[in-house]
C-alpha cells in the first residue's frame, strides 16, 4: 500500500492487487491548494492506469468527511476521463448516510454513464 498526501488533513491510500487498484480516500478536502494537488494526482493516475491496463478501479470515499465544491468538480472531470476513454471500469463506494456524499455521487452517477455505485453505511473497514 502506498499513501498519497493531498494535505495534512487529507490523503489517499493506494492499494494495488494485480490489475485492480483501490483508492481509499480519507480526511477533509477543503481548500484550493488541496484541489490543485488532487487534480494533478488524478490526471497522472489516470494515465498510469491506462498504461498498466487496469482491469478495475475502486474509489472508496467513505473516509472523506467533507469535500468542497471545487474538489467535487475535479472528481467529475476525472470520472468523465475514464468514462470517455472506456479503458477500465470504475466502482465508487460512498456512505449514503452522509448527505453530501449521497447527493454528490448519485448525481454524478446520473450524469456520467459507466460508473458503478455502491452505497454503504458507515466507515470504511
N, CA, C and O atoms as a MOPAC input file, in Angstrom:
PM7 MOZYME 1SCF
protein

 N      0.84400 1    -1.17500 1     0.00000 1
 C      0.00000 1     0.00000 1     0.00000 1
 C      0.89300 1     1.24300 1     0.00000 1
 O      1.90100 1     1.32300 1     0.70200 1
 N      0.48300 1     2.18200 1    -0.80100 1
 C      1.16000 1     3.46400 1    -0.90400 1
 C      0.18000 1     4.53900 1    -0.44500 1
 O     -1.02900 1     4.39100 1    -0.62400 1
 N      0.68800 1     5.61500 1     0.14100 1
 C     -0.16200 1     6.71800 1     0.57200 1
 C      0.24200 1     7.99000 1    -0.15100 1
 O      1.41900 1     8.34900 1    -0.19300 1
 N     -0.75200 1     8.66800 1    -0.72300 1
 C     -0.52400 1     9.96000 1    -1.36700 1
 C     -1.15500 1    11.03100 1    -0.48700 1
 O     -2.36000 1    11.00800 1    -0.23600 1
 N     -0.33000 1    11.97800 1    -0.01700 1
 C     -0.81600 1    13.06400 1     0.82800 1
 C     -1.34800 1    14.19600 1    -0.04700 1
 O     -0.63100 1    14.73600 1    -0.89000 1
 N     -2.60600 1    14.54400 1     0.16400 1
 C     -3.18200 1    15.70200 1    -0.51000 1
 C     -2.82600 1    16.94900 1     0.29000 1
 O     -2.28700 1    17.91300 1    -0.25400 1
 N     -3.12700 1    16.92400 1     1.57200 1
 C     -2.74000 1    17.97000 1     2.53500 1
 C     -2.52000 1    17.27100 1     3.86600 1
 O     -2.60100 1    16.04600 1     3.95500 1
 N     -2.24400 1    18.05200 1     4.89500 1
 C     -2.10500 1    17.46500 1     6.23500 1
 C     -3.44000 1    16.92500 1     6.74800 1
 O     -3.46900 1    16.16600 1     7.71700 1
 N     -4.53900 1    17.30900 1     6.10700 1
 C     -5.87200 1    16.86600 1     6.53100 1
 C     -6.49200 1    15.82600 1     5.61100 1
 O     -7.59000 1    15.34200 1     5.88400 1
 N     -5.81000 1    15.47300 1     4.52400 1
 C     -6.41800 1    14.54500 1     3.56100 1
 C     -5.34900 1    13.71900 1     2.84900 1
 O     -4.26400 1    14.21100 1     2.54000 1
 N     -5.67700 1    12.46300 1     2.59800 1
 C     -4.75500 1    11.57300 1     1.89400 1
 C     -5.52800 1    10.47400 1     1.18100 1
 O     -6.72100 1    10.27500 1     1.41200 1
 N     -4.81800 1     9.76500 1     0.30900 1
 C     -5.38900 1     8.64100 1    -0.42300 1
 C     -4.47700 1     7.43500 1    -0.21800 1
 O     -3.28100 1     7.50200 1    -0.50600 1
 N     -5.03400 1     6.34400 1     0.27400 1
 C     -4.29700 1     5.08000 1     0.32100 1
 C     -4.51200 1     4.37900 1    -1.01300 1
 O     -5.64700 1     4.19700 1    -1.45400 1
 N     -3.41500 1     3.98700 1    -1.65100 1
 C     -3.46600 1     3.32300 1    -2.95200 1
 C     -3.12200 1     1.85700 1    -2.73000 1
 O     -2.00800 1     1.52400 1    -2.32500 1
 N     -4.08500 1     0.98800 1    -2.99800 1
 C     -3.91200 1    -0.43900 1    -2.76000 1
 C     -3.98000 1    -1.14500 1    -4.10800 1
 O     -5.01400 1    -1.12700 1    -4.77600 1
 N     -2.86800 1    -1.76900 1    -4.50500 1
 C     -2.81400 1    -2.47000 1    -5.79000 1
 C     -2.84100 1    -3.97000 1    -5.56200 1
 O     -2.15000 1    -4.49600 1    -4.68900 1
 N     -3.64800 1    -4.64600 1    -6.36000 1
 C     -3.74500 1    -6.09700 1    -6.33200 1
 C     -3.83000 1    -6.57600 1    -7.77300 1
 O     -4.89100 1    -6.49500 1    -8.39200 1
 N     -2.72600 1    -7.07200 1    -8.31100 1
 C     -2.60500 1    -7.48200 1    -9.70100 1
 C     -3.01800 1    -6.32500 1   -10.60200 1
 O     -2.30900 1    -5.32000 1   -10.65300 1
 N     -4.14100 1    -6.42800 1   -11.31700 1
 C     -4.58800 1    -5.34800 1   -12.19700 1
 C     -5.76100 1    -4.56500 1   -11.61900 1
 O     -6.44900 1    -3.84600 1   -12.34300 1
 N     -5.98500 1    -4.70500 1   -10.32700 1
 C     -7.04900 1    -3.96600 1    -9.64500 1
 C     -6.41300 1    -2.94900 1    -8.70400 1
 O     -5.42200 1    -3.23800 1    -8.03400 1
 N     -6.99500 1    -1.76300 1    -8.66600 1
 C     -6.49900 1    -0.72000 1    -7.76900 1
 C     -7.67100 1    -0.16900 1    -6.96900 1
 O     -8.75400 1     0.06600 1    -7.50400 1
 N     -7.43100 1     0.03100 1    -5.68000 1
 C     -8.40400 1     0.69600 1    -4.81700 1
 C     -7.78100 1     1.97700 1    -4.29400 1
 O     -6.66400 1     1.97500 1    -3.77700 1
 N     -8.52200 1     3.07600 1    -4.43600 1
 C     -8.13600 1     4.35200 1    -3.83800 1
 C     -9.03500 1     4.55600 1    -2.63300 1
 O    -10.24700 1     4.71300 1    -2.78000 1
 N     -8.45200 1     4.55600 1    -1.44500 1
 C     -9.21300 1     4.76400 1    -0.21200 1
 C     -8.96700 1     6.19400 1     0.25400 1
 O     -7.91100 1     6.50400 1     0.80600 1
 N     -9.94400 1     7.05600 1     0.02900 1
 C     -9.85200 1     8.48200 1     0.33500 1
 C    -10.15300 1     8.70700 1     1.80800 1
 O    -11.05000 1     8.07900 1     2.37000 1
 N     -9.38300 1     9.62200 1     2.44100 1
 C     -9.55500 1     9.91300 1     3.86200 1
 C     -9.38100 1    11.40500 1     4.12900 1
 O     -8.58500 1    12.07200 1     3.46700 1
 N    -10.13000 1    11.92400 1     5.10300 1
 C     -9.90500 1    13.27900 1     5.56500 1
 C    -10.89600 1    14.30700 1     5.05600 1
 O    -12.04500 1    13.99400 1     4.74200 1
 N    -10.41700 1    15.55300 1     4.98400 1
 C    -11.21700 1    16.70200 1     4.58400 1
 C    -10.51900 1    17.43700 1     3.45200 1
 O     -9.35300 1    17.81100 1     3.58200 1
 N    -11.21200 1    17.64600 1     2.34900 1
 C    -10.65800 1    18.34500 1     1.18000 1
 C    -11.41200 1    19.66300 1     1.07600 1
 O    -12.53400 1    19.71900 1     0.57300 1
 N    -10.76300 1    20.73400 1     1.56700 1
 C    -11.49200 1    21.98500 1     1.74400 1
 C    -10.70800 1    23.23800 1     1.37100 1
 O    -10.94800 1    24.30800 1     1.93100 1
 N     -9.77800 1    23.11400 1     0.43300 1
 C     -9.02000 1    24.30100 1     0.03400 1
 C     -8.65700 1    24.22100 1    -1.44700 1
 O     -8.64800 1    23.14400 1    -2.04400 1
 N     -8.36000 1    25.38200 1    -2.02400 1
 C     -7.91300 1    25.40600 1    -3.41900 1
 C     -6.60200 1    24.65400 1    -3.58400 1
 O     -6.38200 1    24.00500 1    -4.60600 1
 N     -5.73400 1    24.73700 1    -2.58800 1
 C     -4.46300 1    24.00600 1    -2.64000 1
 C     -4.72800 1    22.49400 1    -2.71500 1
 O     -4.14200 1    21.79900 1    -3.54500 1
 N     -5.60800 1    21.99800 1    -1.84800 1
 C     -5.94400 1    20.56800 1    -1.86000 1
 C     -6.51700 1    20.16500 1    -3.20200 1
 O     -6.19600 1    19.09800 1    -3.72600 1
 N     -7.36000 1    21.01000 1    -3.75600 1
 C     -7.97300 1    20.72000 1    -5.04600 1
 C     -6.91900 1    20.63100 1    -6.14300 1
 O     -6.97100 1    19.72200 1    -6.97100 1
 N     -5.96100 1    21.55900 1    -6.16400 1
 C     -4.90600 1    21.54300 1    -7.18500 1
 C     -4.04500 1    20.28800 1    -7.07200 1
 O     -3.71900 1    19.66400 1    -8.08200 1
 N     -3.68000 1    19.92300 1    -5.85800 1
 C     -2.87200 1    18.71400 1    -5.63600 1
 C     -3.65500 1    17.48300 1    -6.07400 1
 O     -3.11400 1    16.60000 1    -6.74000 1
 N     -4.92000 1    17.42700 1    -5.70100 1
 C     -5.77400 1    16.30300 1    -6.06800 1
 C     -5.92400 1    16.19600 1    -7.58500 1
 O     -5.84400 1    15.10100 1    -8.14200 1
 N     -6.13900 1    17.32400 1    -8.25000 1
 C     -6.30000 1    17.33600 1    -9.71100 1
 C     -5.04400 1    16.80500 1   -10.40000 1
 O     -5.14100 1    15.97200 1   -11.30100 1
 N     -3.86900 1    17.27500 1    -9.98800 1
 C     -2.62100 1    16.79500 1   -10.59000 1
 C     -2.44700 1    15.29400 1   -10.37400 1
 O     -2.07700 1    14.57000 1   -11.29800 1
 N     -2.71200 1    14.83200 1    -9.15900 1
 C     -2.60700 1    13.40800 1    -8.85500 1
 C     -3.54200 1    12.59000 1    -9.74100 1
 O     -3.13200 1    11.58100 1   -10.31500 1
 N     -4.80200 1    13.02400 1    -9.85400 1
 C     -5.79600 1    12.25500 1   -10.60700 1
 C     -5.48000 1    12.19700 1   -12.09700 1
 O     -5.69800 1    11.16200 1   -12.72600 1
 N     -4.97700 1    13.27500 1   -12.66900 1
 C     -4.62600 1    13.25800 1   -14.09400 1
 C     -3.45200 1    12.30200 1   -14.34300 1
 O     -3.47400 1    11.52700 1   -15.29900 1
 N     -2.43500 1    12.35800 1   -13.48500 1
 C     -1.30200 1    11.43100 1   -13.60300 1
 C     -1.74200 1     9.99300 1   -13.36000 1
 O     -1.31600 1     9.07700 1   -14.06200 1
 N     -2.59100 1     9.80500 1   -12.36700 1
 C     -3.07500 1     8.46900 1   -12.02600 1
 C     -3.86000 1     7.85500 1   -13.17900 1
 O     -3.71600 1     6.66700 1   -13.46500 1
 N     -4.67800 1     8.64800 1   -13.83400 1
 C     -5.45700 1     8.16500 1   -14.97800 1
 C     -4.53100 1     7.66200 1   -16.08700 1
 O     -4.76600 1     6.59500 1   -16.65400 1
 N     -3.49400 1     8.41500 1   -16.39300 1
 C     -2.55000 1     7.98800 1   -17.43100 1
 C     -1.84500 1     6.69000 1   -17.04300 1
 O     -1.65700 1     5.81200 1   -17.88500 1
 N     -1.45600 1     6.56400 1   -15.77800 1
 C     -0.80500 1     5.33200 1   -15.30900 1
 C     -1.75100 1     4.13600 1   -15.40700 1
 O     -1.33300 1     3.03800 1   -15.77400 1
 N     -3.01800 1     4.34900 1   -15.08200 1
 C     -3.99300 1     3.25300 1   -15.17700 1
 C     -4.16400 1     2.78700 1   -16.61800 1
 O     -4.25600 1     1.58800 1   -16.88100 1
 N     -4.20600 1     3.73700 1   -17.54900 1
 C     -4.33200 1     3.36000 1   -18.96100 1
 C     -3.11000 1     2.56800 1   -19.41800 1
 O     -3.25000 1     1.59000 1   -20.15300 1
 N     -1.92700 1     2.97100 1   -18.99800 1
 C     -0.70300 1     2.28100 1   -19.40100 1
 C     -0.59400 1     0.89600 1   -18.78600 1
 O     -0.07100 1    -0.02000 1   -19.41900 1
 N     -1.07800 1     0.73000 1   -17.56400 1
 C     -0.98000 1    -0.54600 1   -16.85400 1
 C     -2.08700 1    -1.52200 1   -17.23200 1
 O     -2.08300 1    -2.66000 1   -16.76300 1
 N     -3.03000 1    -1.10500 1   -18.06500 1
 C     -4.17300 1    -1.95400 1   -18.40300 1
 C     -4.91100 1    -2.43900 1   -17.16400 1
 O     -5.14200 1    -3.63500 1   -16.98800 1
 N     -5.27000 1    -1.50400 1   -16.32200 1
 C     -6.01200 1    -1.80700 1   -15.10100 1
 C     -7.34900 1    -2.43500 1   -15.47300 1
 O     -8.04700 1    -1.93800 1   -16.35700 1
 N     -7.70600 1    -3.52200 1   -14.80300 1
 C     -8.97000 1    -4.17300 1   -15.11500 1
 C    -10.12200 1    -3.62700 1   -14.26400 1
 O    -11.28400 1    -3.73600 1   -14.65500 1
 N     -9.80700 1    -3.03900 1   -13.10200 1
 C    -10.85800 1    -2.44800 1   -12.27100 1
 C    -10.25700 1    -1.43300 1   -11.31400 1
 O     -9.19800 1    -1.65600 1   -10.72600 1
 N    -10.95400 1    -0.31500 1   -11.17100 1
 C    -10.57400 1     0.71900 1   -10.21000 1
 C    -11.73700 1     0.92500 1    -9.25000 1
 O    -12.87100 1     1.15300 1    -9.67300 1
 N    -11.45000 1     0.84500 1    -7.96900 1
 C    -12.44400 1     1.13800 1    -6.94000 1
 C    -11.98500 1     2.37900 1    -6.19900 1
 O    -10.83600 1     2.46800 1    -5.76600 1
 N    -12.88700 1     3.33100 1    -6.05700 1
 C    -12.58600 1     4.57000 1    -5.35700 1
 C    -13.54000 1     4.68100 1    -4.17300 1
 O    -14.73900 1     4.89400 1    -4.34900 1
 N    -13.00000 1     4.53600 1    -2.96700 1
 C    -13.79100 1     4.46700 1    -1.74400 1
 C    -13.71300 1     5.81800 1    -1.01300 1
 O    -12.66200 1     6.20000 1    -0.49800 1
 N    -14.83700 1     6.52000 1    -0.98100 1
 C    -14.88800 1     7.86100 1    -0.39100 1
 C    -15.48100 1     7.88000 1     1.01600 1
 O    -15.67700 1     8.95900 1     1.57600 1
 N    -15.76700 1     6.73300 1     1.59700 1
 C    -16.42900 1     6.71000 1     2.90200 1
 C    -15.62400 1     7.39100 1     4.00700 1
 O    -16.19100 1     7.81200 1     5.01500 1
 N    -14.32700 1     7.50200 1     3.83000 1
 C    -13.48400 1     8.14000 1     4.84300 1
 C    -13.31600 1     9.63900 1     4.65000 1
 O    -12.52800 1    10.26800 1     5.35700 1
 N    -14.05000 1    10.22500 1     3.69800 1
 C    -13.96600 1    11.67200 1     3.46400 1
 C    -15.10100 1    12.35100 1     4.21900 1
 O    -16.27800 1    12.12300 1     3.94100 1
 N    -14.72600 1    13.18000 1     5.16900 1
 C    -15.73000 1    13.87300 1     5.98500 1
 C    -16.38600 1    15.01500 1     5.22600 1
 O    -17.58400 1    15.26100 1     5.36800 1
 N    -15.59000 1    15.71300 1     4.41800 1
 C    -16.10400 1    16.86800 1     3.68300 1
 C    -15.24900 1    17.09700 1     2.44900 1
 O    -14.03000 1    16.92600 1     2.48100 1
 N    -15.90000 1    17.48600 1     1.36400 1
 C    -15.18900 1    17.90700 1     0.15700 1
 C    -15.92900 1    19.11200 1    -0.39500 1
 O    -17.13400 1    19.05100 1    -0.64200 1
 N    -15.20000 1    20.21900 1    -0.58900 1
 C    -15.87800 1    21.41000 1    -1.08000 1
 C    -16.09900 1    21.32500 1    -2.58300 1
 O    -15.57300 1    20.43200 1    -3.24800 1
 N    -16.87900 1    22.25500 1    -3.11000 1
 C    -17.38000 1    22.14900 1    -4.48000 1
 C    -16.28500 1    22.06300 1    -5.53500 1
 O    -16.45900 1    21.35900 1    -6.53000 1
 N    -15.17500 1    22.74800 1    -5.35500 1
 C    -14.08500 1    22.65800 1    -6.33900 1
 C    -13.50200 1    21.25200 1    -6.39300 1
 O    -13.12500 1    20.77400 1    -7.46300 1
 N    -13.42600 1    20.59400 1    -5.24900 1
 C    -12.95400 1    19.21500 1    -5.22000 1
 C    -13.91900 1    18.28200 1    -5.93500 1
 O    -13.49800 1    17.36500 1    -6.64100 1
 N    -15.20300 1    18.51400 1    -5.75200 1
 C    -16.21800 1    17.70300 1    -6.43500 1
 C    -16.13200 1    17.92600 1    -7.94900 1
 O    -16.25100 1    16.98100 1    -8.72800 1
 N    -15.92700 1    19.16700 1    -8.35400 1
 C    -15.77100 1    19.47100 1    -9.78400 1
 C    -14.56600 1    18.72700 1   -10.35900 1
 O    -14.63800 1    18.20400 1   -11.47100 1
 N    -13.47500 1    18.67600 1    -9.62200 1
 C    -12.28700 1    17.93200 1   -10.06100 1
 C    -12.61100 1    16.45000 1   -10.20000 1
 O    -12.19700 1    15.81700 1   -11.17100 1
 N    -13.34300 1    15.89100 1    -9.24700 1
 C    -13.74600 1    14.48000 1    -9.34000 1
 C    -14.58500 1    14.22100 1   -10.58400 1
 O    -14.39000 1    13.21700 1   -11.26800 1
 N    -15.51300 1    15.11700 1   -10.87700 1
 C    -16.35600 1    14.95000 1   -12.06300 1
 C    -15.49700 1    14.91900 1   -13.32200 1
 O    -15.72000 1    14.08800 1   -14.20300 1
 N    -14.52200 1    15.81400 1   -13.41300 1
 C    -13.60800 1    15.81100 1   -14.56200 1
 C    -12.84100 1    14.50900 1   -14.66900 1
 O    -12.65200 1    13.98900 1   -15.76800 1
 N    -12.39900 1    13.97900 1   -13.54600 1
 C    -11.67000 1    12.70300 1   -13.52300 1
 C    -12.59300 1    11.55900 1   -13.93400 1
 O    -12.22100 1    10.73000 1   -14.76300 1
 N    -13.80100 1    11.50900 1   -13.35600 1
 C    -14.74800 1    10.45900 1   -13.72100 1
 C    -15.07600 1    10.51100 1   -15.20800 1
 O    -15.21300 1     9.47300 1   -15.85600 1
 N    -15.19800 1    11.70300 1   -15.73700 1
 C    -15.50800 1    11.85900 1   -17.16300 1
 C    -14.37400 1    11.32600 1   -18.02800 1
 O    -14.62400 1    10.75600 1   -19.09000 1
 N    -13.12400 1    11.50500 1   -17.58800 1
 C    -11.97600 1    10.97800 1   -18.34500 1
 C    -12.08900 1     9.47900 1   -18.56400 1
 O    -11.98100 1     9.00600 1   -19.69600 1
 N    -12.30500 1     8.73100 1   -17.49700 1
 C    -12.31800 1     7.28000 1   -17.70300 1
 C    -13.61800 1     6.80200 1   -18.30600 1
 O    -13.63600 1     5.75000 1   -18.94400 1
 N    -14.70100 1     7.52700 1   -18.13300 1
 C    -15.94700 1     7.16500 1   -18.81400 1
 C    -15.80000 1     7.36100 1   -20.31800 1
 O    -16.27700 1     6.54100 1   -21.10300 1
 N    -15.13800 1     8.45400 1   -20.72500 1
 C    -14.91400 1     8.72400 1   -22.14800 1
 C    -13.92900 1     7.73700 1   -22.76000 1
 O    -14.13800 1     7.25800 1   -23.87500 1
 N    -12.85300 1     7.43100 1   -22.03300 1
 C    -11.82100 1     6.53200 1   -22.54700 1
 C    -12.26000 1     5.07100 1   -22.55500 1
 O    -11.78700 1     4.28400 1   -23.37500 1
 N    -13.14800 1     4.71200 1   -21.65800 1
 C    -13.62100 1     3.32700 1   -21.52600 1
 C    -12.45300 1     2.34000 1   -21.42800 1
 O    -12.49800 1     1.24600 1   -21.99100 1
 N    -11.40700 1     2.74900 1   -20.70100 1
 C    -10.21900 1     1.90000 1   -20.57200 1
 C    -10.31600 1     0.93100 1   -19.40700 1
 O     -9.73500 1    -0.15300 1   -19.45000 1
 N    -11.05200 1     1.31600 1   -18.35900 1
 C    -11.16700 1     0.45400 1   -17.19700 1
 C    -12.46700 1     0.79100 1   -16.45900 1
 O    -12.85900 1     1.95500 1   -16.38900 1
 N    -13.13100 1    -0.22800 1   -15.90900 1
 C    -14.37200 1     0.03000 1   -15.17300 1
 C    -14.07500 1     0.64300 1   -13.80400 1
 O    -13.04700 1     0.35500 1   -13.19100 1
 N    -14.98200 1     1.48100 1   -13.34500 1
 C    -14.80400 1     2.18300 1   -12.08300 1
 C    -15.99100 1     1.93500 1   -11.16600 1
 O    -17.14900 1     2.01800 1   -11.57500 1
 N    -15.67200 1     1.62900 1    -9.91900 1
 C    -16.67100 1     1.47400 1    -8.88100 1
 C    -16.41800 1     2.54000 1    -7.82600 1
 O    -15.28500 1     2.73500 1    -7.38500 1
 N    -17.48300 1     3.22700 1    -7.42500 1
 C    -17.39200 1     4.22800 1    -6.37700 1
 C    -18.14900 1     3.70400 1    -5.16200 1
 O    -19.31900 1     3.33100 1    -5.24800 1
 N    -17.45800 1     3.68500 1    -4.03900 1
 C    -18.08400 1     3.30800 1    -2.77400 1
 C    -18.21900 1     4.58200 1    -1.95000 1
 O    -17.26700 1     5.35100 1    -1.81300 1
 N    -19.40300 1     4.79400 1    -1.40700 1
 C    -19.63700 1     6.00600 1    -0.62000 1
 C    -20.58200 1     5.69800 1     0.52400 1
 O    -21.24100 1     4.65800 1     0.53900 1
 N    -20.64100 1     6.61100 1     1.48400 1
 C    -21.52700 1     6.45600 1     2.62700 1
 C    -22.82900 1     7.19000 1     2.34300 1
 O    -22.86400 1     8.42000 1     2.32900 1
 N    -23.88600 1     6.44600 1     2.11800 1
 C    -25.16900 1     7.06000 1     1.77400 1
 C    -25.85300 1     7.72300 1     2.96800 1
 O    -26.91600 1     8.32400 1     2.80700 1
 N    -25.27300 1     7.62900 1     4.14800 1
 C    -25.81200 1     8.31900 1     5.32500 1
 C    -25.16500 1     9.69000 1     5.51200 1
 O    -25.61900 1    10.47400 1     6.34500 1
 N    -24.12100 1     9.98800 1     4.75700 1
 C    -23.52000 1    11.31900 1     4.76900 1
 C    -24.14500 1    12.07400 1     3.60900 1
 O    -23.95100 1    11.71700 1     2.44700 1
 N    -24.88700 1    13.10800 1     3.92700 1
 C    -25.72300 1    13.79900 1     2.93500 1
 C    -24.95400 1    14.24200 1     1.69900 1
 O    -25.39400 1    13.98400 1     0.57800 1
 N    -23.80400 1    14.91100 1     1.87800 1
 C    -23.08900 1    15.42000 1     0.70500 1
 C    -22.62200 1    14.27500 1    -0.18800 1
 O    -22.61500 1    14.41600 1    -1.41100 1
 N    -22.23600 1    13.15000 1     0.39900 1
 C    -21.80300 1    12.01300 1    -0.41200 1
 C    -22.98100 1    11.41900 1    -1.17600 1
 O    -22.86700 1    11.13200 1    -2.36800 1
 N    -24.10400 1    11.23500 1    -0.50400 1
 C    -25.26800 1    10.64700 1    -1.15100 1
 C    -25.72200 1    11.49700 1    -2.34100 1
 O    -25.92800 1    10.97600 1    -3.43700 1
 N    -25.87600 1    12.79000 1    -2.12300 1
 C    -26.33000 1    13.68600 1    -3.18800 1
 C    -25.30700 1    13.76800 1    -4.31100 1
 O    -25.66500 1    13.68100 1    -5.48600 1
 N    -24.04200 1    13.93400 1    -3.95800 1
 C    -22.98300 1    14.10200 1    -4.95800 1
 C    -22.83400 1    12.87300 1    -5.84500 1
 O    -22.87200 1    12.98400 1    -7.07000 1
 N    -22.66700 1    11.70900 1    -5.23900 1
 C    -22.38000 1    10.52400 1    -6.04300 1
 C    -23.60200 1    10.02100 1    -6.80800 1
 O    -23.45500 1     9.49000 1    -7.90900 1
 N    -24.78200 1    10.17300 1    -6.25900 1
 C    -25.98200 1     9.81400 1    -7.02100 1
 C    -26.14400 1    10.74200 1    -8.22700 1
 O    -26.52400 1    10.29400 1    -9.30800 1
 N    -25.85600 1    12.03200 1    -8.04300 1
 C    -25.94000 1    12.98300 1    -9.16100 1
 C    -24.90100 1    12.67700 1   -10.23000 1
 O    -25.21000 1    12.67900 1   -11.42200 1
 N    -23.68300 1    12.41600 1    -9.80800 1
 C    -22.62000 1    12.07900 1   -10.76400 1
 C    -22.99900 1    10.81900 1   -11.54000 1
 O    -22.76800 1    10.73500 1   -12.74600 1
 N    -23.57700 1     9.84600 1   -10.84800 1
 C    -23.96800 1     8.58900 1   -11.49200 1
 C    -25.00600 1     8.82100 1   -12.58500 1
 O    -24.99900 1     8.13500 1   -13.60700 1
 N    -25.89900 1     9.78800 1   -12.37000 1
 C    -26.91800 1    10.09800 1   -13.38300 1
 C    -26.30500 1    10.82200 1   -14.58800 1
 O    -26.77600 1    10.66400 1   -15.71400 1
 N    -25.27600 1    11.60000 1   -14.35300 1
 C    -24.66300 1    12.40300 1   -15.41700 1
 C    -23.64900 1    11.60700 1   -16.23400 1
 O    -23.62200 1    11.70500 1   -17.46100 1
 N    -22.82400 1    10.83000 1   -15.56200 1
 C    -21.73500 1    10.10300 1   -16.22800 1
 C    -22.06100 1     8.62000 1   -16.23800 1
 O    -22.18200 1     7.99100 1   -15.18600 1
 N    -22.20100 1     8.07800 1   -17.41100 1
 C    -22.54900 1     6.66200 1   -17.55600 1
 C    -21.31300 1     5.78400 1   -17.40500 1
 O    -20.18800 1     6.20900 1   -17.67200 1
 N    -21.54900 1     4.55600 1   -16.97300 1
 C    -20.46700 1     3.58600 1   -16.89800 1
 C    -19.78700 1     3.49800 1   -15.54600 1
 O    -18.79100 1     2.78900 1   -15.40100 1
 N    -20.30900 1     4.20900 1   -14.55000 1
 C    -19.74000 1     4.15400 1   -13.20800 1
 C    -20.67400 1     3.31800 1   -12.34300 1
 O    -21.88100 1     3.55500 1   -12.30500 1
 N    -20.10600 1     2.34400 1   -11.65300 1
 C    -20.89500 1     1.54300 1   -10.72100 1
 C    -20.84300 1     2.21900 1    -9.35000 1
 O    -19.76900 1     2.58800 1    -8.87300 1
 N    -22.00200 1     2.37700 1    -8.72400 1
 C    -22.08200 1     2.95700 1    -7.37500 1
 C    -22.43400 1     1.87600 1    -6.36600 1
 O    -23.30600 1     1.04000 1    -6.60200 1
 N    -21.73900 1     1.91100 1    -5.24200 1
 C    -22.07100 1     1.03000 1    -4.13100 1
 C    -22.23800 1     1.91400 1    -2.90000 1
 O    -21.27600 1     2.52500 1    -2.43400 1
 N    -23.44200 1     1.97900 1    -2.38300 1
 C    -23.71700 1     2.76700 1    -1.19200 1
 C    -23.56800 1     1.85800 1     0.02100 1
 O    -24.20200 1     0.80700 1     0.11100 1
 N    -22.72000 1     2.28500 1     0.95100 1
 C    -22.51600 1     1.51800 1     2.17500 1
 C    -22.59700 1     2.46500 1     3.35700 1
 O    -21.97200 1     3.52600 1     3.37700 1
 N    -23.36900 1     2.06100 1     4.32200 1
 C    -23.45700 1     2.87800 1     5.51800 1
 C    -22.22200 1     2.63400 1     6.38100 1
 O    -21.71500 1     1.51400 1     6.43900 1
 N    -21.74500 1     3.66400 1     7.04100 1
 C    -20.67000 1     3.51000 1     7.98600 1
 C    -19.30000 1     3.80400 1     7.43200 1
 O    -19.12900 1     4.13100 1     6.25700 1
 N    -18.33300 1     3.67900 1     8.31100 1
 C    -16.94200 1     3.97200 1     7.97200 1
 C    -16.33600 1     2.81400 1     7.19800 1
 O    -16.82600 1     1.68600 1     7.25900 1
 N    -15.26200 1     3.10400 1     6.46800 1
 C    -14.56700 1     2.02600 1     5.75700 1
 C    -13.94900 1     1.04600 1     6.75700 1
 O    -13.65600 1     1.39100 1     7.90200 1
 N    -13.76600 1    -0.16700 1     6.29000 1
 C    -13.17600 1    -1.20500 1     7.14600 1
 C    -11.76500 1    -0.86100 1     7.48600 1
 O    -11.10000 1    -1.61300 1     8.19800 1

